[in-house]
Amino acid sequence: MIDVAIVGAGPTGVWLATELALHGIEAAVLERDAEPTKVVRGLGLHVRSLEMLDQRGILERFLGAGQTYPAGVHFAGIMKPSAELDTAHPYILGLRQTEVERLLLEHAVERGVVIRRGAEVVGLDQTEEAVTGRLASGGTFEARWVVACDGGRSTVRKALGVDFAGEPASHEWLLAEFDVDAPAEEVAAVVGEVRQTNLGFGVGPTGTGTFRGVVPAADVSGSAVAPTFEEFTARVREVAGTDFGAHSPRWLSRFGDATRLAERYRVGRVLLAGDAAHVHAPLGGQGLNLGLQDAFNLGWKLAAQVRGWAPDGLLDSYESERRPVAADVLDNTRAQSELMRLEPGPQAVRRLLSDLMDIPGVTRHLMELVAATGIRYDVGEGPDLLGRRQRDRPLVSGRRLYELMHQGRGLLLDPAGQLSTAGWEDRVDHVVDSAEEVDAEALLLRPDGHVVWAGDGALDDAMRRWFGEPAGAR
């Protein structure tokens, strides 16, 4: 019996498996498809995702594969200069999702994660002790826990009977990568003209010699219906008056603005993460990042449950913390969708918002919304930094805070050296050092970098709440 079976080898599932492996948990990733997808759904990583990679010591390999851009505001197609963010990584990393997946897979394999391709999960049964899964091949597997990361049409979520409430797609777009005969300057000129009245259209170079295009579909037929290249080029001609001599498609896809949120994230020993738990319009590039951040929140909590030291309620805090975050993302993408409509009412609100975004506080709020740096989990009463993720900071010793978090353990930052982690040494590192610009005598950080104690109240109580009973008491 394996510790955790993860259904789906997309970025969320692979990142979760790597987080579990960091804690010595045996995780097998079961993937229906025989090969990684060639479809490029996402184009970059936001600030919080970059911070997570830095916290695990693998950011540099991602930076080396992509291109950084200033983290300006891009909300509903309204672009404004950047506001100051509380982060050591004030940029967006332009990196195709296929490259993100490749790098995550490489890291997972280095950690010993097993990826089983061609393993389609078609059903499951569970008891109080374990989950038995059924495969399309006729085989079965047994796991102590299962996490569904199998996308918006999740087989596991449907098998659990979890309601996926929300709105069906009202608009769809066709997406493709291809070659063009037209000069790049001509493509850019036509696209610039069309986008003055149609923000849902775009064609541009990928940087690899091909072009990537998106165009509104003629109708809503369901994202499971594969488009043809003829359908794509016909729509491009209708919208732009030319298809730019498009030919030799590398891949095609169809996506919509369906907006849905799982009623709950856990049923017994089965949990949901990523698109299996939430889907929304791809505005602001938040989907890939939201799934990675789900995995980062869940990984250490599920590992604690498997290893036997999780305090009561720790695993359930995954849902209580992450489901509201997903609900907020659904709302901001709904708002962006409305603002991109061409009717006079939405356009009037759009102009008003554009003016408001010239106010630094408004700009910063929207940036934090999309970058996921403004999240504050409810971890109890206390100073404002309680419940927030702590940004990377230089330490007096010359080290960086995030350098101390590569092993995915809790961290007690103790400038005076008068505190203790006795009984929790196997879960929490005690570092006698201080960080610049931290308004607290000491900090206790969870493995995901969120502050759960800041010198206010009993440290032992916070340790028990987040890291269970000390070793001698178990």
C-alpha positions in Angstrom: 0.0 0.0 0.0 1.4 3.4 -0.9 1.1 6.4 1.3 -0.5 8.8 -1.2 -1.8 8.3 -4.7 -2.1 11.5 -6.7 -4.4 11.3 -9.7 -3.1 13.6 -12.5 0.5 14.5 -13.5 -0.1 18.2 -14.2 1.8 20.9 -12.3 -0.4 20.6 -9.2 -0.1 16.9 -8.9 3.6 16.8 -9.5 4.4 19.7 -7.2 2.3 18.0 -4.5 4.2 14.7 -4.9 7.5 16.5 -4.6 6.4 18.3 -1.4 5.3 14.9 0.1 8.6 13.3 -1.0 10.5 16.1 0.9 8.9 14.6 4.1 9.7 11.0 3.2 6.2 10.2 2.1 5.8 7.6 -0.7 3.6 9.2 -3.4 2.7 7.7 -6.7 1.3 9.9 -9.5 -1.2 8.2 -11.7 -1.7 9.9 -15.1 -4.1 8.9 -17.9 -2.1 10.2 -20.8 0.9 8.4 -22.1 2.9 11.5 -22.8 3.0 15.1 -21.3 0.7 17.5 -23.1 2.0 19.8 -25.8 -0.8 22.3 -25.2 0.5 25.5 -23.7 -2.3 26.6 -21.3 -0.4 29.0 -19.0 2.4 31.5 -19.9 4.0 32.4 -16.6 4.4 32.3 -12.9 3.3 35.0 -10.5 5.2 36.3 -7.4 3.9 33.9 -4.8 4.7 30.9 -7.0 8.2 32.2 -7.5 8.6 32.6 -3.8 7.5 29.0 -3.2 10.1 27.8 -5.7 12.7 29.9 -3.9 11.6 28.4 -0.5 12.5 25.0 -1.9 15.8 26.0 -3.5 14.8 25.4 -7.2 13.9 28.9 -8.4 17.1 29.4 -10.4 16.4 26.5 -12.8 13.1 28.1 -13.6 14.6 31.6 -14.0 17.2 30.1 -16.4 14.4 28.7 -18.6 12.2 31.8 -18.8 12.1 35.6 -19.1 11.4 38.0 -16.3 9.1 41.0 -16.6 8.2 43.8 -14.2 5.2 42.8 -12.2 2.9 45.6 -13.5 -0.8 45.6 -13.2 -2.7 43.7 -15.9 -6.3 43.5 -14.9 -9.1 42.9 -17.4 -6.7 44.1 -20.1 -6.0 47.4 -18.3 -2.3 47.8 -17.9 -0.7 50.2 -15.4 2.8 50.7 -14.0 3.8 48.5 -11.1 3.2 49.4 -7.5 5.7 48.3 -4.8 5.1 44.8 -3.6 6.4 43.3 -0.4 8.5 40.7 -2.0 12.1 39.9 -3.0 10.7 38.8 -6.4 8.8 41.8 -7.9 8.4 40.3 -11.3 6.5 37.9 -13.4 8.4 34.9 -15.0 7.4 34.4 -18.6 7.6 30.6 -19.0 5.3 28.3 -21.0 3.3 25.9 -18.9 4.9 22.9 -20.8 8.3 24.1 -19.6 7.0 24.6 -16.0 5.7 21.0 -16.1 9.0 19.7 -17.5 11.0 21.3 -14.8 8.7 20.2 -12.1 8.8 16.6 -13.4 12.6 16.7 -13.4 12.6 17.9 -9.8 10.1 15.3 -8.8 12.1 12.4 -10.3 15.2 13.7 -8.5 13.2 13.4 -5.3 12.2 9.8 -6.1 8.6 10.4 -7.2 7.1 7.7 -9.3 5.0 8.8 -12.3 2.8 6.0 -13.7 1.6 7.0 -17.2 -1.2 5.3 -19.0 -2.9 4.7 -15.6 -6.4 6.1 -16.0 -8.4 6.1 -12.7 -12.1 5.3 -13.3 -13.4 4.8 -9.8 -12.6 4.3 -6.1 -13.8 3.0 -2.8 -12.7 3.9 0.6 -12.8 2.7 4.2 -11.7 4.4 7.4 -8.2 3.0 6.8 -7.5 3.1 3.1 -8.7 3.9 -0.5 -8.9 1.3 -3.3 -8.8 2.7 -6.8 -9.8 1.1 -10.0 -8.0 1.6 -13.3 -9.3 1.5 -16.8 -6.9 -1.3 -17.5 -8.7 -3.5 -15.0 -6.0 -3.2 -12.3 -6.3 -1.6 -8.9 -4.2 0.3 -6.4 -4.4 0.8 -2.7 -3.4 4.0 -0.9 -3.8 5.5 2.6 -4.8 8.8 0.9 -5.8 10.0 -2.5 -5.5 13.5 -3.9 -7.4 14.3 -7.1 -5.5 16.7 -9.4 -7.2 15.4 -12.5 -8.6 18.7 -13.9 -11.9 20.4 -14.2 -13.7 17.3 -15.5 -12.2 15.3 -12.6 -13.2 11.7 -12.6 -12.4 11.4 -8.9 -14.6 14.4 -7.9 -17.5 13.0 -9.8 -17.0 9.6 -8.2 -17.2 11.3 -4.8 -20.4 13.0 -5.7 -19.0 16.4 -4.8 -21.1 19.3 -6.2 -19.2 21.6 -8.6 -21.5 24.6 -8.4 -21.1 27.7 -10.5 -21.8 28.9 -14.1 -21.3 27.0 -17.3 -19.2 28.6 -20.0 -20.8 31.6 -21.8 -17.9 32.2 -24.1 -15.2 30.0 -25.6 -11.9 30.6 -27.3 -9.8 28.6 -29.7 -6.1 28.4 -29.0 -3.3 27.1 -31.3 0.4 27.2 -32.1 1.4 27.4 -35.7 3.6 28.9 -38.4 2.6 32.0 -40.4 3.7 33.3 -43.9 3.0 37.0 -43.1 5.9 39.1 -41.7 5.9 39.6 -37.9 5.4 43.3 -38.4 2.2 42.8 -40.4 0.9 40.4 -37.7 1.6 42.9 -34.9 0.0 45.7 -36.8 -3.2 43.8 -37.5 -3.5 42.4 -34.0 -3.0 45.9 -32.5 -5.9 47.2 -34.6 -8.2 44.3 -33.9 -7.6 44.4 -30.1 -8.9 48.0 -29.9 -12.4 46.4 -30.1 -11.8 42.7 -29.4 -9.7 42.0 -26.3 -10.2 38.3 -26.7 -8.1 38.1 -29.9 -4.3 37.8 -30.2 -1.6 36.3 -32.3 2.1 36.7 -31.5 5.5 35.0 -31.7 6.3 32.4 -29.1 10.0 33.0 -29.1 10.7 29.6 -30.6 10.0 30.4 -34.2 6.2 29.7 -34.1 3.2 31.9 -33.4 0.5 31.4 -30.7 -3.0 32.6 -31.4 -6.2 32.9 -29.5 -9.6 33.8 -31.1 -13.2 33.8 -29.8 -15.1 30.7 -30.9 -18.2 31.1 -32.9 -20.3 29.4 -30.2 -20.0 27.4 -27.0 -19.6 23.7 -27.8 -17.8 22.5 -24.7 -14.1 22.4 -24.0 -14.0 18.6 -24.5 -14.8 19.1 -28.2 -11.4 19.3 -30.0 -11.2 22.1 -32.6 -9.9 21.7 -36.1 -7.3 24.0 -37.6 -9.7 24.9 -40.3 -12.2 26.1 -37.6 -9.4 28.1 -36.0 -8.2 29.8 -39.2 -11.8 30.5 -40.3 -12.5 32.3 -37.1 -9.2 34.3 -37.4 -10.2 35.5 -40.8 -13.7 36.5 -39.6 -12.2 38.5 -36.7 -9.0 39.9 -38.3 -9.8 39.8 -42.0 -6.8 37.6 -42.6 -5.3 34.4 -41.3 -1.7 35.6 -41.8 -1.0 32.5 -43.9 -1.3 30.3 -40.9 -0.2 26.7 -41.4 1.5 23.7 -39.8 -0.3 23.6 -36.4 1.7 22.2 -33.5 -1.4 21.8 -31.3 -4.9 23.1 -30.9 -7.2 23.6 -27.9 -10.5 25.0 -26.8 -11.2 26.7 -23.5 -14.1 28.5 -21.9 -15.0 30.8 -19.0 -16.9 28.2 -17.0 -16.6 29.2 -13.3 -17.1 26.5 -10.7 -16.0 25.7 -7.1 -16.1 22.3 -5.4 -18.6 22.2 -2.5 -15.8 20.7 -0.3 -12.2 19.7 -0.8 -12.2 16.5 1.3 -14.3 13.4 1.5 -12.8 11.0 4.0 -9.4 10.0 2.7 -9.7 11.7 -0.6 -8.9 15.4 -1.3 -9.2 17.7 -4.3 -6.6 20.2 -5.5 -6.1 22.4 -8.5 -8.6 22.4 -11.3 -10.4 19.4 -9.8 -11.4 21.8 -7.0 -12.0 25.0 -9.0 -12.2 26.3 -12.6 -12.5 29.9 -13.9 -11.8 32.1 -16.9 -8.1 32.2 -17.7 -7.8 35.9 -17.0 -4.7 37.2 -15.2 -2.9 33.8 -15.6 -4.1 32.7 -12.2 -5.1 29.0 -12.8 -1.7 27.4 -12.9 -0.5 29.5 -10.0 -3.6 28.8 -7.9 -3.1 25.0 -8.3 0.6 25.2 -7.3 -0.3 27.1 -4.2 -3.0 24.6 -3.3 -0.3 21.9 -3.4 2.1 23.9 -1.3 -0.5 24.4 1.4 -1.6 20.8 1.4 1.7 19.0 1.0 3.1 19.5 4.5 -0.2 19.0 6.2 -0.9 15.7 4.5 2.6 14.6 5.2 2.1 15.3 8.9 -1.1 13.3 8.8 0.7 10.3 7.2 3.6 10.5 9.7 1.2 10.6 12.6 2.0 14.0 14.2 -0.7 16.2 12.7 -2.7 17.9 15.4 -6.5 17.8 15.2 -7.9 19.9 12.4 -4.6 20.5 10.6 -5.6 18.6 7.5 -9.0 20.2 7.4 -7.3 23.6 7.5 -6.3 22.9 3.9 -10.0 23.4 2.8 -10.7 26.2 5.3 -7.7 28.2 4.0 -7.6 27.4 0.3 -11.3 27.3 -0.6 -11.9 31.0 0.2 -8.8 31.9 -1.8 -10.2 30.0 -4.8 -13.6 31.8 -4.3 -11.8 35.1 -4.4 -10.0 34.2 -7.7 -13.3 33.1 -9.2 -14.8 36.5 -8.3 -11.9 38.5 -9.7 -12.0 36.6 -13.0 -15.8 37.1 -13.1 -15.2 40.8 -12.6 -12.6 40.9 -15.3 -14.9 39.0 -17.7 -17.6 41.6 -17.2 -15.1 44.5 -17.7 -14.0 43.1 -21.0 -17.5 43.1 -22.5 -18.0 45.7 -25.2 -21.4 47.0 -24.2 -21.6 50.7 -23.0 -22.2 49.8 -19.3 -19.2 47.5 -18.8 -17.0 49.9 -20.8 -18.1 52.8 -18.5 -17.1 50.8 -15.4 -13.9 49.8 -17.2 -13.0 53.5 -17.7 -13.8 54.3 -14.1 -11.6 51.4 -12.9 -8.8 52.5 -15.1 -8.9 55.9 -13.5 -9.0 54.4 -10.0 -6.0 52.2 -10.8 -3.9 55.4 -11.0 -4.2 55.5 -7.2 -1.3 53.5 -5.7 -3.4 51.8 -3.1 -5.8 50.5 -5.7 -3.0 49.3 -8.0 -1.3 47.5 -5.1 -4.5 45.8 -4.1 -5.1 44.4 -7.6 -1.5 43.4 -7.9 -1.6 41.5 -4.6 -4.9 39.9 -5.7 -3.4 38.4 -8.8 0.1 37.8 -7.4 -1.4 36.0 -4.3 0.9 38.0 -2.0 -2.0 39.6 0.0 -3.4 36.4 1.4 -3.8 36.2 5.1 -5.0 32.9 6.6 -7.0 32.9 9.8 -4.6 31.5 12.3 -5.9 33.4 15.3 -5.8 36.9 16.8 -2.6 38.8 16.8 -0.5 41.3 14.9 -1.1 42.0 11.2 1.7 39.8 10.0 0.1 36.7 11.7 -1.3 34.4 9.0 0.6 36.1 6.2 3.4 34.6 4.3 6.8 36.0 5.3 8.8 37.4 2.3 12.4 36.4 1.8 14.7 38.7 3.9 18.4 38.9 4.4 19.5 37.8 7.9 22.2 39.3 10.1 24.3 36.2 9.6 24.5 36.9 5.8 22.1 34.1 4.9 18.6 34.5 3.4 15.4 33.5 5.2 14.3 31.3 2.3 17.6 29.5 2.3 16.6 28.0 5.7 13.3 26.6 4.3 14.6 24.3 1.6 13.8 21.1 3.6 10.1 22.1 4.1 10.2 22.2 7.9 8.8 24.7 10.4 11.2 27.5 11.3 11.6 29.4 14.6 13.5 32.6 14.0 14.9 33.6 17.4 17.1 36.7 17.4 17.8 36.6 21.2 18.4 32.8 21.3 16.2 32.5 24.4 13.5 30.2 23.0 13.4 26.5 22.4 12.0 23.9 20.1 12.7 21.0 22.5 10.3 18.1 21.6 9.7 19.5 18.1 13.3 19.3 16.7 12.1 16.7 14.2 9.6 19.1 12.7 10.9 22.7 13.4 14.3 24.2 12.9 15.5 26.7 15.6 17.5 29.4 14.0 19.3 32.0 16.2 19.4 34.9 13.8 17.4 38.0 13.0 15.9 39.5 9.8 15.8 43.1 8.7 12.5 45.0 8.8 10.5 42.5 10.8 8.3 44.1 13.4 8.4 41.1 15.9 10.7 39.8 18.6 10.6 36.3 17.1 8.8 34.4 14.4 7.4 30.9 14.0 6.8 30.0 10.4 4.9 27.0 9.0 6.7 24.9 6.2 4.8 27.0 3.7 6.2 30.2 5.1 3.1 31.6 6.8 3.6 33.2 10.2 1.7 31.5 13.0 3.4 33.1 16.0 5.1 36.4 16.4 6.2 36.7 20.0 2.6 37.3 21.3 1.2 34.5 23.5 2.6 31.1 24.5 5.0 29.6 22.0 4.2 26.1 23.1 0.6 26.6 22.3 1.4 27.7 18.8 3.8 24.7 18.4 1.1 22.3 19.5 -1.5 23.8 17.2 0.6 23.6 14.1 3.1 20.9 14.8 1.3 18.5 17.2 2.4 17.2 20.5 6.1 17.3 21.4 7.9 14.0 20.8 8.0 13.0 24.5 4.2 13.4 24.8 3.2 11.2 21.8 
